């Protein structure tokens, strides 16, 4: 079974759909929503960084640079699935944060809650992008050497 690697351009549609849907939902009910926590995007960034670090370690084992025991194929396949899921989830969350940001950023000068939510949306989008990057890097690290 061959797994087709996910490409960054494959993630554009989920980003756009999530951004539009969340923007419309926020537009309908922003006044009744609680404020967004500033650190809401932090877990995404931590997961993305962990995947990038784990991917680098896995890559050295796959390429047998450290002399460590080889990677079992099932472990590599699971890592690829985690990488794909993380990249897709990060893309969806990036779109969600961007959808929120598009709504609250223009209102941040007039509404204090919107100013706070703007900062949370920016940090959330950055954290989600880190998750996308970590997933793509982990997927890249699971490739077998060409030789």
N, C-alpha and C positions, 0 to 999 in steps of 0.2 A: 504494500500500500504506500503510495507516494503522497506526501502532504505538500500541497502547493503553498509556498511561503506567501504570507500576506505582505502586500506592498503598501508603502505610505499613501499612495493615491487611492487604494481600496478603502482607506479610512475617511476619505473626504465626505462621502455620502452620509455615513452615520453622524459625523460632526454637524453637517448642515441640517439634517432632519432633526436631530436633538436640539439644535439651536433654535430652529423655527418653532418647534412644538413647545419648548420651555418658554420662549419669549411670549408666545400666545397665552400660555397658562399664567404666567406672571402678570401679563397685561390685564387679564381678567380678574385676578384676585390678589394683587400685590398688597393692598391695604389690610387684608386679613391674615397675611403670612407673618410668622415671627421673624426677627432679624436673623441673618445668616451668621454663624460663628466665624470668626476670623481664621481659625485654624482648621476649617472644614476640609481644605485641600491637602493638609499635611499627611494624612494616611496614604493618599495616592502617591505623593512624592516619596514617602518611605518605602512603599512597595516597589515603585519604579527603581529606586536606588538599590534595593535588595536584589531585584532581578538583574540589574546590570552587574553587580558584584558577583552574584551567583553565576551569571552567564560567562563572565571572564574566567572564573575558576573552572567551569565546565568546559570551556573552550580549550584551556590548557590541557585538561585531561583527555579530551577528544583528539587533540593533536599530539598527545603524548610528549609534551615538552618537559614535564616535571618528573617523569618516570613513575608516576602514580598508576594505580590500577586503572585499566580501561573502563570506559563508561558502558554500561549495559544498554542495549538498544531500547529497551522498554523505558528506562530512565530518560533517555534522550527524547523519546517520543512524548513522554509526559511533559517534559520541559517545553517542547514545541507547542503542545496544546495550552499550557499555562501562558506561554508567551503570546500566542494568538488571542486568547481570551483577554489577557491584560491589555493588549494593544487595542482591541475592540472596545473594551469597557472604558479605557482611558479616552478613546475617541468620542464615545457617547458622552462621557462626563465633561470633556472639553467643550463639546457643543452645548451642553446644559449650562455650564458656567458662562460661556460666551453669550448665550441667549439671555441669561440674567444680566450680564454686563451691558448688553445693548440696551436693555430697558432702564437700568438704574444709573448708568453713567451720565446721561443727559440731565437727570433729575437730581444729581448729587449736590449741586449748588443750592437748590431750593429746599430739599428735604434731608434732614440730618440722618434719618435711617438709610436713605439711599446712598449717602456718602459712606457710611459704614459697610453697606452691602457691596458697594463698588470695590472697596479694598478686599473684602472676602471673595468676590467673584474673580478678581485678578489673581489672588493667591490660589484659589481653587483651580483656575484654568492652567496656571503654571504647574501645579501639582499633578493635574491630569495629563499634561503634556510630558512630564517626567515619567509617568506611568506608561504612556505610549512609547516613549524612547526606550525605557527599560525593557518593555515587551519586544520591541523590534530588535534590540541588541541581543536579548536572550535567544530569540529565534535565529539570528545571524550566527551566534556562537555555537549553535547545535548542528551546523553544517559540517559534513565530513570533509577532510582535506581532499583536494583535487588529485593529488598524486597517488 
